[in-house]
Amino acid sequence: MIPETLLGQPFVLGHTFNGLYFAALLFFASVGLTLVFGILNLLNMAHAAFYGLGAYVAVWTLNNIGDITTTMAALLFVLVFVIPIVVFVLAAALDKTVFAPLYEIEPVYQLLATFGVILMLDDIIKYLWGATPISVDAATNPSRQLGTVDVLGASISTYRSFVILVAVLCAVGLYLMFVKTKIGKISQAMSEDYEMVQMLGINVTRVRVLIFSLSIAIAALGGALFVPFAVATPAVTLEYVLLSFAVIVIGGLGSLKGVVVASLIIGMVRSFGIAYVPAIELAIVFALMVVVIIVRPEGLFGDEGVVE
């Protein structure tokens, strides 16, 4: 029998909010993976590794920014803009060197090659920051400084609310980019017929680098927003590699709407699973993934376009 305290309004509201927070983190980790595959036909297993990289860069930056500023606006600006821009530039360089040859090979070899990138990034992270978990200092930690607010008896983290807001704005921004802008329409055309777009005289390489770098920057943004409420550890890369693949399997590879819906489903399953059945909360997520594979192998929205 479930205790009454696990059924009360504050409890349910709190875990619903936590589910939205988990969903936001999953969205950041997964959306770039599905966009790169849907538009560029690259199955980049290493995508979530940049989530881990963003987490470590954020911890290092916040812990060393105290001599310059500790104002909340500056700290949030660093997390939301500075770190993703830095990783965007790094991703552009990696696309032209490491990833460029991978676009022409079969998906199974893409998986193997990008798994090697995961191992390399993992070793680089351990070399730079060590293998022990690291966390943000209290003086420059936005989650501690912003505190909590009481909503209908539930204690709601102000910082987690900010992360959810950033995820919503990111999803809306991506949708508007693909629907309203020239670069977005070219990207959608590339997802349908890459060679035809190239024959029309459009610089597909430039568009490819932009889409790839943007996807990596979003993953790094998720990692950067994650660490003020947690710790950076090498295990975070593996965890989000697995969870991001669960998201795209459930939502459908190549669908922005699929990522949003699947992230919400898994976020809620994890949040309430931790509350009611903590021993098997991850098992429930992957059991759900297996059910989707059996019933609808292409995923919930896998037969649709990138933004339909």
C-alpha positions, 0 to 999 in steps of 0.5 A, a space after each residue: 500500500 502506498 503511503 498517503 504522503 506519496 499521494 498528496 498534492 505537494 508530493 505529486 506537484 513536486 515530482 511533476 515539476 522534477 519530471 519536467 526538469 528531467 525532460 529538459 535535460 533529456 531534450 538538451 542531450 537528445 535533440 541534436 542527435 536526432 537533428 544531425 541524423 534527420 538532416 545530415 544522416 549521421 548517427 553520432 553516438 558521441 553526441 551525448 559525450 559533449 553533454 559531459 564536456 559541457 558539464 566539466 567546462 561549466 564547473 571549471 568556469 564557474 569555480 574560476 570566475 569568482 575573481 571576476 564576478 559572482 552576480 547572478 546575471 553574469 553566472 547565468 550568461 556564462 552557462 547559457 551563452 558563453 559555454 555553448 558558443 565556445 563548444 560551437 566553435 570546437 564542434 565546427 573544427 571537429 566537423 571539418 576534421 574528425 567527423 567529415 569522413 563519417 558522412 560517407 560511410 554506413 551507419 553501423 561504421 558511424 556508430 563504431 567510429 563515434 563510439 571511439 570519439 566517446 572514448 577519446 573525449 572521456 580520456 581528455 576529460 579525465 586528463 584535464 579534470 581527473 576521474 573524481 567527481 567535481 562540483 560548483 563552489 557555493 559562492 558561484 552556484 546559481 542553484 544555491 543562490 536562487 533558492 526555492 519558492 513554495 507553490 501549493 505546498 511544494 518546494 520548487 527550485 527557482 534554478 530548475 524552473 530557469 532550466 525548464 524555461 531555457 529548454 522551452 525557449 530552445 525548442 521553440 527557437 529550433 521550430 521557428 528556425 526550421 519553419 521560418 528561416 532560409 537556413 531552416 528550409 534548406 536544412 529540411 530540403 537536405 533531409 529529403 534529398 541531400 544531393 539535389 540541394 547540392 546540385 542546386 548550387 547551395 553550399 551544403 557543407 556550410 549548412 552541415 557545419 552549422 547544423 552539426 555545431 548547433 546540435 553539439 552546442 545544445 548538448 553542451 548547454 544541457 551539461 552546463 545547466 546540469 552541474 549547478 544542481 549536481 556534480 560532474 563525473 565521467 559517468 554522466 556521459 554514459 548515462 546520457 548516451 543511454 538515455 538519449 538513445 532511449 529518447 530517439 527510439 521512443 520519439 522517432 529518429 529525426 523528429 523534433 516533436 518526437 524528442 520533445 514528447 519522448 523527453 517528457 514521457 521519460 522525464 515523468 517516468 523517471 521522476 515518479 519511478 524514483 519516488 515509488 519504485 527507485 530500484 527499477 526506475 531506469 529499468 522501466 524506461 528501457 522496458 518502455 523503449 522495448 515496448 515501443 520497438 515491438 509495437 512501432 519500430 520507427 518510434 512515435 513520430 519516426 515516419 514524419 519529417 524533422 518538424 512536422 
